[in-house]
Amino acid sequence: MATDGEAFRAVMAQWPSGVVIVTTGAGDRRHGMTASAFSSVSLDPPMVLVCLARGTRTHDLVTRNGTFAVSILGKDQAVLGSRFAGRDTDRFSGAAWQPGRTGSPVLADAVGWLDCRVAHAYPGGDHTIFVGSVVAAATPRRVPPVLFHSRAWSQLADPLPERISVADTGLLAVLRARGVPAPRAAALARRLRAAGVRVRLLDLYGGAPSPGDLDPATASALITRPEQVTAVAAAGAGVVEFRACAPPPRHRPDTARPRTAAGTGAGGRPQASPGPDAQAGIQAGVRAEECGALVRAARRAGMTVVGRLPDAFAAGREEYVVAEVARLAGLGCDEVALEEGASPATPLRLRHLLQEAAVAAGDAALRVGLRERHGIGLVNALVAMKSGVWRFDTTLGGVDGALPAEDVLLLAGELEVAGAADRAALVAGAAELERSWGSASPGRARRASETDSWTDLPGVRDGSADGPAGHPGRPADATVERPGRITDRADERPDRPADRADDRSGQNHRFADRAHRPHF
């Protein structure tokens, strides 16, 4: 006995499927409908099939025209899918449609589209199975598709990456500005690299050469001219970074503060670190016409090339940033870094931009440099991971306002995402910074008291230093404890959360405020 229609529909409702809009015709004779009965048939030659109900206008027009197009909908296009599934007479309004090679309209911002000529038409009960030969195809956007399941619209959960990596792009600049002895800074950088972190060793203000026994891929240099490539390669760097010049934004923070010595203001008092965003107006960038020569020089030297876009998440710059991502990728950059600047990155803006930038980047990898603002820095890091980004620019302890490397790795660990760096070593390093400088860092990852693997830094516990900067005579291994602050003795306060929200109003920036980062 045949199965009744209701039982059949109930079973098929349990089968999740993507959703497409099948279109045909041109001009005022175009028409389309939503369908889920769509599948590939052949790769060579490329062929697909759609099943259309007899008696529908789309079925009749496909039969008459001998052509059809299929536009695969993204998760943000369910409303459009509903419109084409109903009786709306103006279905094509409010969306970007363009004629395909056959004349059938395709959705310009679909997840993907196929333009086809009918090769076969087979009867299939109350439907006709149209097999089409694909004559043109494109994938305009890389976003998750919309799904139809249990007679309702749905979507895939955004997948997390299998692993993440972190680079430190700010610590050594802060150490130099604070006057930390070069051997101590070099030892810290070496341990970061040994822990699996890529460290910016050289920038426009100098830096220490890279030890030859470590992997050059863990040492980067920020440069501005092609002729600098040879020098930084000889110094042991395996990665070249450069910032692309940005057009003047509509609003620029005042960065023309008078400075005395690096890291001090009037009277020699410590001055707040502005971070890379506030320096946008005076940051050295590479002009568009010089970027190609710099990339070619670095690639000839066998180096990884990272093109950087400052203040990438500012409102109103999406089109410019996406175009720049495509340009830098086209020049041959291995990675394109998007830096949060004076305009804070919001989760929604971050999400939208990364989806567009991922398509524009092509084979180049995206990385992001996020900052901790209003307690949503790690929220933005999660959004970036869910958007397919797994490379992060950070700073140990967050001492320049960037996301702390150890906190990003903690987040990844809680999500069961592997980290390419040894988080325990980074936590120990951040704790050592706090002990030696006498200030708690903005990083909120819980410090484990038993991780003392960094305590052999020169001048930290060997008595060669008088004490941390600003605290002459104070023991370098003294634990810093302040009300409401994180200490390295977290095991003594197991019931206390490590990410107290009441520290976000300014205390968390005390560490950065005492270390004026030089303008790059």
C-alpha positions in Angstrom: 0.0 0.0 0.0 1.4 3.4 -0.9 2.4 5.8 1.8 0.0 8.7 2.3 1.2 12.2 1.5 1.1 13.5 5.1 3.5 10.7 6.3 5.8 11.3 3.3 5.9 15.0 4.0 6.6 14.4 7.7 9.5 12.2 6.9 11.0 14.5 4.3 10.7 17.4 6.8 13.3 15.7 8.8 15.8 16.0 6.0 17.6 19.3 6.2 18.4 21.0 2.9 19.8 24.2 1.5 17.5 26.7 -0.1 17.9 28.0 -3.6 15.9 30.4 -5.8 15.4 29.1 -9.3 15.0 31.9 -11.9 14.4 32.2 -15.6 13.5 34.8 -18.2 14.6 38.4 -18.5 13.3 41.9 -18.1 9.6 42.0 -17.3 9.3 38.3 -18.2 11.6 37.0 -15.5 10.2 34.9 -12.8 11.5 32.6 -10.0 10.6 30.5 -7.1 12.2 29.0 -3.9 13.2 25.4 -4.1 15.0 22.8 -2.0 14.9 19.9 -4.5 18.3 20.8 -6.0 21.4 18.6 -6.5 24.6 18.2 -8.5 24.5 15.5 -11.2 27.9 15.5 -12.9 31.3 17.2 -12.5 32.6 16.6 -16.1 30.7 18.1 -17.7 29.2 20.2 -14.8 25.5 19.5 -14.5 22.8 20.0 -11.8 19.2 19.2 -11.4 16.1 21.0 -10.0 12.7 19.6 -9.5 9.8 22.0 -10.2 6.1 21.3 -9.7 4.1 21.1 -12.8 1.6 23.9 -13.2 3.8 26.6 -11.7 4.7 29.6 -13.7 8.4 29.0 -13.2 8.0 25.4 -14.5 6.3 26.6 -17.6 8.9 29.4 -18.3 11.8 27.0 -17.8 10.2 24.6 -20.3 9.7 27.5 -22.8 13.0 29.2 -22.3 15.3 26.2 -22.0 17.3 28.0 -19.4 17.4 28.5 -15.7 19.7 29.9 -12.9 20.1 28.7 -9.3 21.1 31.2 -6.6 22.1 29.6 -3.2 20.9 31.7 -0.3 23.0 32.7 2.7 21.7 32.6 6.3 20.9 36.3 6.2 18.6 35.9 3.1 15.8 33.8 4.6 13.4 36.8 4.1 14.2 36.7 0.4 13.6 33.0 0.3 10.2 33.4 2.0 9.2 36.1 -0.6 9.9 33.8 -3.5 8.0 31.0 -1.8 4.9 33.1 -1.5 2.6 34.9 -3.9 4.4 38.3 -3.9 4.1 39.9 -7.3 7.2 42.0 -6.9 9.6 39.2 -5.8 12.8 40.8 -7.3 12.6 44.1 -5.5 15.0 44.9 -2.7 17.8 42.6 -3.9 20.7 42.9 -6.3 20.0 40.8 -9.4 22.1 40.7 -12.5 21.6 38.8 -15.8 23.6 35.6 -16.2 25.1 34.4 -19.5 21.8 32.9 -20.5 19.9 36.0 -19.5 18.4 34.3 -16.4 18.8 36.6 -13.3 21.3 35.6 -10.7 21.5 37.0 -7.2 24.7 39.1 -7.0 25.3 38.6 -3.3 24.2 34.9 -3.1 26.5 32.3 -1.4 26.9 30.9 -4.9 25.0 30.8 -8.2 24.9 28.7 -11.4 23.6 29.7 -14.8 22.3 26.7 -16.8 20.9 25.5 -20.1 18.3 22.7 -19.9 19.9 19.5 -21.2 17.2 17.0 -20.2 13.7 17.1 -18.7 12.3 14.0 -17.1 8.9 13.4 -15.7 8.8 12.7 -11.9 5.3 12.3 -10.7 3.8 15.8 -10.1 7.2 17.4 -10.8 9.6 17.7 -13.7 13.3 17.0 -13.2 15.2 19.5 -15.2 18.9 18.7 -15.7 20.9 21.7 -16.6 24.4 22.1 -18.1 26.3 24.8 -16.2 27.6 27.6 -18.4 28.6 30.0 -15.7 29.2 29.9 -11.9 30.4 32.2 -9.1 30.7 32.3 -5.3 30.2 36.0 -4.4 30.2 35.6 -0.6 31.5 33.1 1.9 28.8 32.9 4.5 26.9 30.0 6.0 23.9 29.0 3.9 20.3 29.2 5.1 18.7 25.8 5.7 15.1 24.4 5.7 14.3 21.8 8.3 11.0 20.7 9.9 9.2 23.2 7.8 11.2 26.1 9.3 14.1 28.2 8.3 17.3 27.4 10.1 21.1 27.8 9.8 24.3 26.0 10.5 26.1 26.8 13.7 29.3 28.7 12.8 32.2 26.3 13.1 35.1 27.1 15.3 38.7 26.7 13.9 40.6 23.6 14.9 43.5 25.7 16.2 44.6 29.3 16.6 48.0 31.1 16.6 49.1 34.3 18.3 51.7 36.8 17.5 53.1 39.4 19.9 53.3 42.8 18.1 53.7 45.2 21.0 55.6 43.9 24.0 59.2 44.8 22.9 58.2 48.3 22.0 56.8 48.9 25.5 59.9 47.3 27.1 62.2 49.6 25.1 60.1 52.7 26.0 60.3 51.8 29.7 64.0 51.4 29.5 64.0 47.7 30.4 67.6 46.4 29.9 68.1 44.9 26.5 69.3 41.5 27.8 66.1 41.1 29.9 63.9 42.1 26.9 65.8 39.7 24.6 65.4 36.9 27.1 61.7 37.5 27.3 61.4 37.6 23.5 63.3 34.4 23.2 61.0 32.6 25.6 58.0 33.9 23.8 59.3 32.5 20.6 60.3 29.2 22.2 56.7 29.0 23.4 55.4 29.2 19.8 54.7 32.9 19.6 55.8 35.0 16.6 57.4 38.2 18.1 57.9 41.5 16.4 61.6 42.0 17.2 62.4 44.9 14.8 60.4 48.0 14.0 61.0 51.6 13.1 62.5 52.3 16.5 65.0 49.5 16.3 65.2 46.1 18.1 67.5 43.2 18.9 68.7 40.8 16.2 67.1 37.4 16.2 69.2 34.5 17.7 70.2 32.3 14.8 69.2 29.0 16.6 65.5 29.9 16.6 63.1 29.5 13.7 63.0 32.7 11.7 59.3 32.2 11.2 58.9 33.3 14.9 60.6 36.7 14.3 59.0 39.6 12.4 60.0 43.1 11.4 57.8 46.1 10.7 59.4 48.1 7.8 58.4 50.8 5.4 60.8 50.5 2.4 61.8 47.7 0.1 65.5 48.2 0.7 65.0 47.4 4.4 64.2 43.7 3.5 67.8 42.6 3.2 68.8 44.1 6.5 65.9 42.5 8.5 66.5 39.2 6.8 70.1 39.3 7.8 69.1 40.1 11.3 67.2 36.8 11.5 63.6 37.8 10.8 61.6 35.5 8.7 58.4 37.7 8.5 58.1 41.1 7.0 55.2 43.4 8.1 54.2 46.7 6.6 51.3 49.1 7.1 49.4 50.3 4.0 48.8 54.0 4.0 45.2 54.8 4.8 43.2 57.8 3.5 42.5 60.4 6.2 39.4 59.4 8.2 36.6 61.8 8.8 37.6 62.2 12.5 41.1 61.9 13.7 42.0 61.9 17.4 44.5 64.5 18.5 47.9 62.8 18.4 50.1 65.9 18.4 51.0 65.7 22.1 54.4 67.1 22.9 56.8 64.4 24.1 60.1 64.4 25.8 62.0 61.2 26.2 60.3 58.1 25.0 57.8 56.9 27.5 57.6 60.2 29.5 55.6 63.4 29.5 56.4 66.7 31.0 58.5 66.4 34.1 59.5 62.9 33.2 56.2 61.4 34.4 55.0 58.2 32.7 52.6 58.9 29.9 49.7 56.8 28.7 50.3 54.5 25.8 48.1 55.6 22.9 48.3 52.3 21.0 48.5 52.0 17.3 45.0 53.5 16.6 45.7 56.9 18.0 49.0 57.0 16.1 47.3 56.6 12.8 48.0 60.1 11.7 51.7 59.8 12.2 52.3 56.1 11.7 54.7 55.3 8.9 52.8 53.6 6.1 53.8 52.3 2.7 52.3 54.1 -0.2 50.3 52.1 -2.6 52.8 52.4 -5.4 55.6 51.0 -3.2 53.7 48.1 -1.7 54.3 45.9 -4.7 58.1 46.4 -4.7 58.2 45.7 -1.0 56.3 42.4 -1.4 58.4 41.3 -4.3 61.6 42.0 -2.4 60.4 40.0 0.6 59.3 37.1 -1.5 62.6 37.0 -3.2 64.2 36.7 0.2 61.9 33.8 1.0 60.1 35.7 3.8 56.4 35.6 4.8 54.7 38.9 4.0 52.0 40.5 6.1 50.2 43.6 4.9 48.5 45.6 7.7 45.4 47.8 7.5 45.1 50.3 10.5 41.8 51.3 11.9 40.1 48.6 9.8 36.9 48.5 11.8 35.9 52.1 11.7 32.4 52.8 10.6 32.0 53.7 7.0 35.2 52.1 5.8 34.0 48.7 5.0 34.2 49.1 1.2 37.7 50.6 1.4 39.0 47.9 3.7 37.6 45.1 1.6 39.1 46.6 -1.5 42.4 47.0 0.2 42.3 43.4 1.4 41.8 42.3 -2.2 44.6 44.6 -3.4 47.2 43.4 -0.8 46.2 39.8 -1.5 46.6 40.4 -5.2 50.1 41.8 -4.6 51.2 38.5 -3.1 50.8 39.1 0.7 50.7 35.8 2.5 48.6 37.4 5.3 46.5 40.5 5.6 46.1 41.9 9.1 43.1 44.0 10.1 43.9 46.3 13.1 41.4 47.7 15.5 42.0 51.4 15.8 40.5 54.6 17.2 37.0 53.3 16.3 36.2 50.3 18.5 35.3 47.1 16.8 31.8 46.0 17.6 30.8 42.3 17.2 28.3 43.0 14.4 30.6 45.2 12.5 33.5 42.8 13.0 31.3 39.9 11.8 30.1 41.7 8.6 33.6 42.9 7.7 35.3 39.6 8.2 32.8 37.8 6.1 33.4 40.2 3.2 37.1 40.3 3.7 37.5 36.5 3.7 36.2 36.4 0.2 38.4 39.3 -0.9 41.5 37.8 0.6 41.3 34.7 -1.6 44.3 32.5 -0.8 45.8 35.1 1.6 45.2 34.4 5.3 43.3 37.0 7.4 44.6 37.9 10.9 43.1 40.5 13.3 44.6 42.8 16.0 41.9 43.5 18.5 41.9 45.6 21.6 40.3 45.3 25.0 37.5 47.9 25.3 34.4 47.9 27.5 35.0 44.3 28.3 34.1 42.9 24.8 37.6 42.3 23.6 37.3 38.5 24.0 33.8 38.6 22.6 35.2 40.1 19.5 37.9 37.4 19.5 35.2 34.7 19.6 33.3 36.5 16.8 36.5 36.4 14.7 37.0 32.7 15.4 33.4 32.0 14.4 34.1 34.1 11.2 36.9 31.8 10.2 39.9 33.8 11.5 42.4 31.9 13.6 45.4 34.2 13.6 45.6 36.9 16.3 47.9 39.8 16.9 48.2 40.2 20.7 50.6 41.5 23.4 51.8 39.6 26.4 49.8 40.9 29.4 47.9 43.3 27.2 50.4 46.0 28.2 49.7 48.2 25.2 45.9 47.8 25.2 45.9 44.9 22.7 44.2 41.7 23.7 46.6 39.7 26.0 48.0 36.6 24.3 47.4 34.5 27.3 43.7 35.5 27.5 43.1 34.6 23.9 44.6 31.2 24.4 42.5 30.8 27.5 39.4 31.5 25.5 40.5 29.0 22.9 41.1 26.4 25.5 37.7 26.8 27.0 36.2 26.3 23.5 38.4 23.2 23.0 40.3 24.9 20.2 44.0 24.0 20.1 46.5 26.8 20.5 49.8 26.8 18.6 51.5 28.4 21.6 52.2 27.1 25.1 49.7 29.1 27.2 51.2 28.0 30.5 54.5 29.6 29.5 52.8 32.8 28.5 50.8 32.9 31.8 54.1 32.5 33.6 55.7 35.3 31.5 52.8 37.7 32.2 53.0 36.9 35.9 56.8 37.6 35.8 56.1 41.0 34.2 53.7 41.8 37.1 56.2 40.8 39.7 59.2 42.5 38.2 57.4 45.8 37.4 55.2 46.0 40.5 52.0 46.5 38.5 49.2 44.2 37.6 48.7 43.8 33.8 45.4 44.2 32.1 45.4 40.5 31.2 42.7 38.7 33.2 43.8 35.1 32.7 44.3 33.5 36.1 47.9 33.3 37.1 49.0 29.9 38.3 51.5 30.3 41.3 53.3 27.1 40.4 54.3 28.3 36.9 57.7 29.7 37.6 59.4 28.6 34.3 60.2 32.2 33.5 62.0 33.1 36.7 65.5 32.8 35.3 65.2 36.0 33.4 68.3 38.1 33.8 67.9 40.6 36.6 64.6 39.2 37.9 65.6 36.8 40.6 69.3 36.7 40.3 69.8 39.9 42.2 71.4 41.7 39.3 68.7 44.4 39.3 68.0 46.9 42.1 64.3 46.3 41.6 61.6 46.9 39.1 61.4 50.2 37.3 59.8 52.8 39.5 60.3 50.6 42.7 64.0 50.8 43.6 65.0 48.3 46.1 61.8 46.3 45.9 62.4 42.6 45.5 61.8 41.6 41.9 59.9 38.5 42.8 57.4 40.2 45.1 53.8 39.3 44.5 51.7 42.3 43.8 48.3 42.3 45.5 45.8 45.0 45.3 42.1 45.0 46.1 40.1 43.9 43.1 43.2 43.0 41.1 44.5 39.8 39.7 47.5 38.3 41.5 49.7 35.3 40.7 48.4 33.6 43.8 45.0 32.8 42.3 44.9 29.4 44.1 44.5 31.3 47.4 41.2 32.8 46.2 39.5 30.0 44.2 36.1 31.5 44.6 37.1 34.8 43.0 36.4 35.3 39.3 39.5 36.1 37.3 37.7 38.6 35.0 36.2 41.1 37.5 34.1 43.6 35.5 34.7 46.3 38.0 38.3 46.5 36.8 37.3 47.7 33.4 36.7 51.3 34.2 40.3 52.3 34.1 42.3 50.3 36.6 43.0 47.6 34.0 44.9 50.2 31.9 47.2 51.3 34.8 49.9 49.0 33.5 49.7 50.4 30.0 49.5 54.0 31.3 52.9 53.6 32.8 54.5 52.5 29.5 54.3 55.0 26.7 54.6 53.0 23.5 56.7 54.8 20.8 54.9 56.0 17.7 55.5 53.5 14.8 
